[in-house]
Amino acid sequence: MTKPTADDPTGLSRRPAAFSIEPEMSKDDAAAEKAAEAPPRRKPQSFDTEIVLTPDEEDPFLNPALVAPDPETLVAAPRRRSFSFGKVAAGAFGILVSLAFGLWTDQLIRDLFSRADWLGYAALAVLGIGILAVLAIVIRETAGMLRLAAVQTIKAEAEAAIVEPRPARAKALVQRLCTLLEANPETAKGRATLKAAESDIIDAPQLIDLAERELLGPLDRRARTLILGASKRVSVVTAVSPRALVDILYVLYESAKLVRAMAELYGGRPGTLGMIRLMRDVLAHLAVTGSIAVGDSIVQQLIGHGLASKLSARLGEGVVNGMMTARIGIAAMDLCRPLSFKALKRPGIGDFVGDLAPNITGR
């Protein structure tokens, strides 16, 4: 603050002063200054790296077999049941139809009573018999579904019991397996062997492997006989049938018969609904693995051995249909077997080629 004077009595005026103004930098100068402040860049260097090319046999783009799994190694498994709006709609409309049928039945019985009492009582008796028959069907189907579920439960628990350090869980599972198969006389010897060796087995994997060999070994041999018999029948019938429609119907008949036989052999004994579910799982497995590959491989073997000129077209189709039936049987075996294949070898399509087409393998 300045002192008051005659010209400036308040003393608020400021004396003039000089200021230095820096010149404005150009864009090139700013870029140069920024580059000078930045850390020095690394000089380019060369590295001794060896470039390895992928061989053609290991290239998945040139060799699709590396990407697509072998159908023989794919094991059939039940599909997961999920929520579906279609099932909800079917259930709702089914309840509605049942109510409508109940009202119609009530009105019918009332009309019959109005005409004659004996007609009304006869209608009531017929209705009671029908209700009892429906209850019997429901109980049978429910029991069949529970048996199939028990088979899948044992299979899932066996995978978990193998890794258990204590054999208590494995022993309980083997006991349940014996109970499931006790109605089959072919398992009597195996059940006796397991009973005698129950105190000798300590490890859970050994106990489950012994149960597979003793209980399921005879059933596996019986299953192979069933698959081979159905495949041979399909092969012969489709080779001599004059119509393709007959071939399709007979293959469906033998396939359904084979799936039911597999389920009954391994203790499933499904009802109608259980059979529909099993057939759906088998068809889903065939859709994943590609059943057409069976026909292609057989045709390649036939041509490769020079037998195409000796075999008629119908006989070749019969062999292909028989091999497809064998694949259906193997898929049903995977689904119905209460234990996965570990101690015993899982059958494959190659095990049936020599029986259906002996000239291919020379047997």
C-alpha positions, 0 to 999 in steps of 0.5 A: 500500500502506497503513502497518500499524496496530494494527487492520490489522497487514498494511497490505493493506486499502484506504481507501474511495473515491468513483466517478462512474457515468455514466447509461445512454443511451436508444435515442433518445439513442444514435440521435441521437448516431450520426446526429450522427457520420455524414457529412451526406447529399447533398440530392436533386437533379434532372438534365436527362436525355433519355429516348429511346424505342425505335422499334417497328421497332427493338424485337426484341420487336415485330420478331422479324426483328431477332433471328432471322437470315435463313436466306439468310445462314446458311452450312452448315458441318460439325458438330463430331465429339465423343466419344459413348458410343454410338459406343464401344458400337457399336464394342465390340459390332461387335468382339464380333460379328466374333469370333463370326463368326470362330469360326463361320467357323473351325468351318464350314471345319473341318466342311467339311474333315472331309467332303471336302478340296475343300469345305474349300479351296473355303470358304477360297477364298470366304473369301479373296475376301470378305476382299479385297472387304471390304478394298477397301470399307474402302480406298474408304471411307477414301479418300473420307473423306480427300478430304472432310477435305482439302476442309475442311482447305483451306477452314480453311487459306484463312481463316488464309492470308488474314491471313498477311503473306507469300504463301508459305502462300497459294501452297502452298494454291493448289497443293494446290487445283489438285492437288485439282481437276486431274481436272476438265477445267473447271478447266484454263483456271483452272490455266493462268491461275494458273500464268502469274500466279503470280509477279505476285501478291504479296498472299495475299488477292489470290492466293486471290481469283484462285484462287476466280474462276478455279478455282471460278467454272466449277464454281459455274456447273456447280453452279447447273445441277445444282441447277436441274435437280434442283429442276425435276425435283422440282417436276414429279414432285411436282406430278403424282404421286398419292401423298405417299409418292412425293413424299417418296421422290423428293425423298430420291432427288434430294437424295442424288443432288444431294449426291453430284454436288456432292461429286464436282464439287468434288473430294470423291468420297465413299463411302457413309459420306462420303455419310451424313455429308454428308447428316446435315450438310445435314439439320442445316443445314436444321433450323437454318435452317428449310426451312418458311420457303421454302414460306411465302415462296413461298406469300406471293409467289403470293398477293401477285401474285394467282396463287393462283387460277390455280395448282392446289394440286399445282402450288404444292406442286411449286414448294415442293418444288423450292425446298426441293431448291434449298436442299438443293443450296445447303447441299451447295455450302457443305459441299463447296466447298473455299473460302468465298464471298468473291470470288464471290457465294453463290447464294441461293433467290431466284436459282432462283425465276424459273426454277421459278416464272417468273410470280412474278418476271415472267421 
